[in-house]
Amino acid sequence: MSLTGPTIAPILLLICSNIFMTFAWYGHLKFENRALWVVVLASWGIAFFEYWFAVPANRIGHQVYSAAELKTMQEVITLVVFAAFSVLYLGEKLTLNHGIGFLLIAGGAWFIFKGPIG
């Protein structure tokens, strides 16, 4: 697979998308003293911008990737972004169990991109 715009752009756009979505879904955890309706509205506002990256990523990416490959790519990127976010922003620790779980998911992604078996 060549490194062209439709090959690389979806990856970069999905990384941006996932950064926004991770903050929308989990960023409010540092603001436990805020009312739930406030953090829901704030999260919704952040998620709006996530769509500006996710939709073009999938539209452009579908030129060279199947829908299953795009979804798998998004899930792997989500795990990487979330792992970094949980350590750097939330101050949580990743354990060996997390690493093993992530490796199993990466193994599943390998099968998606490998193509039909047999």
N, C-alpha and C positions, 0 to 999 in steps of 0.2 A: 504494500500500500504506500503510495507516494504521500509526501508531506505537502499537500495543497491546502488552499483556504477551506474547502468543504471538509477536509480531513482534520485540520487543527482548530479551526474556528469553533466548532461545537464544544470541544474540550475546554477551551478558554472561556467561552460563554457559560458553560455549565459550572465551571469553578466559580465565576462571579455570581451566578444564580444561587449556588449553594451557600456562598458566604452570606448573602442577603437572607436566604431562607433559614439558615441556622440561627442568625440573630433574631429573626422574626419568631421562631419557635422556642428558642432557649435563652435569648438575651435577657428576657424579663426576669429570669430566675435570680438575678442579682438585685432585683428591686422588689423584694417580698413585701415591703411596706406600702406599695402602690395598690390601688383598687384594681380588682380584676378587670372591670370594664375599661380602665385606662390602658392596661397592658394589652388587652385584646385589640383595642383601636390602634395602638402604637404598632403592634405586630402586624395588623392588617395593612397599615401604611407601608411598613417595610416590605411586606410580601408583594405589594403592588409593583415595586421596582424589580423584585425577583423575576416576575413574569416578563419584563422587558429583556431579560437575558435568556430565560428558559425557552420561550417560544421561538425566537430566532435560532437558538442552538439546535432545536429539534427540526425546524424547517430547513436550515442549511445542512445539518448533519444527515438528514434523510436522503440527500443526494448520494451519499456513499455508505451509510450505515443503515441496517434494518432498524425497525422500531424496537425490537428486543435488544439489539446492541446498544442503541441510544439509552434505553432504560437501564441496562446493566451498567453502562458507563456512568450514568447519573448516580446510581446507587454506590458505586465504588468511590466516586468523587465525594459524595455525601459523607461516607465513612471517614475519608481522609480529612475533609474539612471539619467534621464534627470532632474527630480525635484531637486535632490541633486546637479547636475552639474550647473543648472541655478542659484541656490542660492549661492553655494560655489565658483564657478569659474567665472560666469558672474555677480554675485552680484545683481541678480534680486530678486524680492519678489514674493512669491506665495500668492495668494488671496483665499478667500473663494470660488470664482467661480472655481478656479483650483481644490480645494479639492472636490467640488461637482462633477465636471467633472471626476476626477480620481475615485471617488466612483462609479459613473455610469459605468465606464469601468470595474472596479473590479466586479461589479454586473454581467456584461456580461460574464466576465471570470468564475464566479461561475456557470453560466448556461452551459458553455462549459464543465466544469469538472464534473458537476452534472450528465451528461448522458442524455439519452432520457427521455423526459417527457411523461408520460401517458402509 
